């Protein structure tokens, strides 16, 4: 799945270069868009009080700066890690050079019961969305 977006002034620091936390936030936007495109009703899914899917790890690596006005594409690769967790790998490119990444990111997610904080299996709807897109699954749930 590919998510396109323009880097906005609010995403950047005083020098007009994207702030690292902003790119991580854009990766999360791409993840939400991916879920919606997979048919997941985000409003209902995130109101489900039985399941929470917090991010337990996030990282961003830059290969060159991104500036206000750059049009980027975020390519997502989901990977099921085990019955409770998955990760999303993000490859970020700029439209004028789509064959060379300018940054990469990763978010690791775990499914829990929000009241007890006990691990839960990845919901079937998320499993299907991840399996549908990923050829790189390390686990077949």
N, C-alpha and C positions, 0 to 999 in steps of 0.2 A: 504494500500500500504506500502511496506517495501523498504527502501533505505539502502544499505550497503556501508560502507566506512571505510578505515583505517585512524586512526589519524596520521597525518604527523608531522614531526619536526616543520614545519612552522606554525602548529596549536597551538604549545605549548609555554610556557614561558621558562625562563632560567632553571627552575627545571624540564623541560620535562613534565609538567602537562598542559592539554589543557587550553587555555585562554577562558574565558566565551564568549567573542565576536566571537571567532572562532566556538564555538558550535552553536551559533545562526546563523552564516553564513552557517554552515553545514545543519542546519534545512531548511534554505532557498534553498540550493541546492536540498534537498529532495522534497521541494514544487515544484521547477521547473521541477524535474524529474517526479513528480506525474502528472503535467499538460501535459508534453510531452507524458507520457504513456496513458493519457486520450484522446490523439489525437489532442491536441492543438499545432498548429505550433507556437512555441515561437517567432521565428523571426518576423513573420507577426503580432502576437498578440501584442507584445511590441512596434511595429512600428505604431500601430493604434493610430492616434492622437486624436481620439474621446473619448478614455477611458484610464484612468490610475487607477491602483489599488495599492496605497501606503499602506505600513504597518504603522498603527497608534499606535500600541502597540506591544511590544515584551518582553518576559521574559524567563529566564532559571533558573531552580533549579537543583543543584547537590546533589546527595545522596552519592557519593564517587568520588574520582578523576579519570580522564581518562588520560592515558599516551600515549606518542608516541608509535606507533605500535599496539595499541588496535584496533581490528576490531569491529566496532559498527554497529548496525542496528537501523534505525530510522523508527518507525511506525507512520503513519500520520492518524489523525482522523479529517476530515473537518466537520464544523458545520455552517450551514446558520443561521445567527442571525436575519436578516430582509432583506428587498428587496435591501438594499444598502451595506450590510456588511456581512462578514463571518470571522470565525477564524479557525485556524489549531492547533490542539493539537499534540504535538510530544512526543512520549515515546522512550527514548534512552536506548538500552541494549547493553551489550558486548557479543560477540559470545560464550564465555565460560560460560555464565550465562544468557540465554535469558529470563528466567522466572522472573528475578528481575531487574527492571529499575535502571539505574545508574544516570539518569537525566531525566528531563521533560522540555518541552518548550511550548510556545504558541506565535502565531503571530495573530494579528487582522488586517484585511484588510478592506478598504472602497473603493468603486468605485466612481470616480469623473470624470468630464470633466477637462482635464488638463489646458485648457485655462481659463475657468470661475471659476474653483474650486467648482462647484456645484455638489452635490451628483447625482449619476446615479444609475439605477438598475444594479445589478450584470449581466454581459453579459450572454446570454443563454448558450454559450459554457462552461462557468465556472460553471453556475448553474448545468448543466448536469453532469459535471465532479464531482462536490461536492455531488450531490444527488446520483450518481452512487456508490460512495464509502461509504457514511455516512448513518448509521442506526440511528444516534443520532441527526438528524436535528431538531432544535427547531422551524423552520419555514418551511412552504411549499410554496415556491415561484412559 
